[in-house]
Amino acid sequence: MRYLLTCFLAASLITGCQNNDKSGSAAPKTITDSTQFTTIQWLDSSKDFGKIEEGQKLEVSFRFKNTGDKPLVIERVQPSCGCTVAEQSTEPIAPGGEGLVKASFNSQGRTGVNHKTLFVTANTKGTQSHSLQFVVQVEKKP
């Protein structure tokens, strides 16, 4: 009896996991299916943050708007180095909607001028690759 109950529970869990995993399949198809491509307008794609003190964490964000007629999917946001950690929205942006690409820059050990880039992949017409840049001058602690 225990054996049958264990088998039933295991089968239920496996089936439940397989049926609920639908989120991972939509985004990759959108990125490769050109009928689902849309257009994007970067409201800001380059920023100069001036001077900050070493050790400070700098929060950056870049605004965009979906100017097309299909949902905009941000597939990936890849920073140019390990001192910057990017966030990305997992929800599609509706036509006419706006969104943010966010990142956090750790200035510890990074004195001097820092030019950083975020590489964004999205389901956009023309090119699916976009570059966002920021610059910051990190000054040594007194």
N, C-alpha and C positions, 0 to 999 in steps of 0.2 A: 504494500500500500504506500509506504514512504517512497519507494522507488518511483512509482507512478506519479505521485504528487511532485516529486523533484523534477521528473522529466517534463511534466506539464508546466511547472513554473519556469524552467529553463527555456522551453519552446515559446512561452508567452513573452519572456523578456527579449529573446532574439527577434521574434516577429515584431514586437513593439518598437525596438530600436530601428529595425529596417524600415518600418513604415513612417517613422517620425523624422527621418533624416532627409528632408527635402531642401533645406536651406543651402547646402553646398553645391547643388547641381544647377541652380538658376544663374548665378553670377558668371561662371566660366562660359556658359553658352551665350550669354548676353555679350560678352567681350569678343567672341569669335563670330557671332551671327551679325553680319553687316545690316540686315534688315532691322536690327534693334539699336543701331547707332543713333546718336543724337548729337547736339552741339553744346558747347560749353563756353561761357564767357567768364574769364578770370577777372574779378573786380579788383584784385591786387595779386600780383605774381612776383613782386620784388619789394623787399623792405630793408631799410637801414635803421637799426635799433640804437645807433650811437654808441655810447660807452656804458659798460656795466663793470662791476667789481668781480674779480676772480672768485669763484665758488658760488656765485649767484646762478640760479636756474632761470632761464629765459623762456617764457611761454610765447610761442608764435602761432599765428593762424592766418590762413589765406582764404578769402571769400570767393565763391563762385556761384554762377547762376546757370541752370539748365535752360538754354535758349532754344532747344529743339522740341520735338513732339513725341518723344519716347522717354521713359524713365532713364535717368542718368545713374550709372553704377560705377562707383570708384572701386576698382578691382584691387589695387595695391598702392601703397605709399611707402617708398623706400628712401630712407635718408642716405646721404653721401658718406656718412661715417658713424661710428658707434657712439659719439658724444651727443647725438641727436636721436631722440625716440619719437616716432610718429604715431599719431592716432588716425584712424579713418572710420568714417561712417559705414555701417554695414547695411543701412537702409537705402534703397534707391531714392533719388531725388526726383519728384514729379516734374513734368514740364512746367516751366515758369517758376519753379521753386529755387531756393537758395540753400547753400550748405557751406561747411567749413572743413578745411584740412588743417589739423592741429599738430603741433610738435613741441617738444621740450628740449632745450639745449642746455647741457651741463657745462658750465664754463671752468670748472676745476681743472687746473693744469693747462689751460688754453689761452695764456696771455698773448696779447697782440691782436691783429686783425684776423677775424675768422669769416670766411666765405663758405656758406653751407647751402646745399641743394637738396630738395625733396623731389624725387622722381615719382610721378603719379601716372598710373595706368587706368584708363577709363574707356567706356564704350562710346567713343566719340568719332565723328566723321573726319576724314582727312588723316589724322594720326591718333593713335590711342595713347601716345606718350607725351607727357607734359612735364616741364621743369619749373619749380618754384625756388627762388633764391632769397637768402637773407644774409646780411652782413652785420657784424657786431665787433666793437673794439673792446677787448677784455683787458682791464687794467689790474695790475698786481695789487694785492691788499697792502695798505700802508703799514 
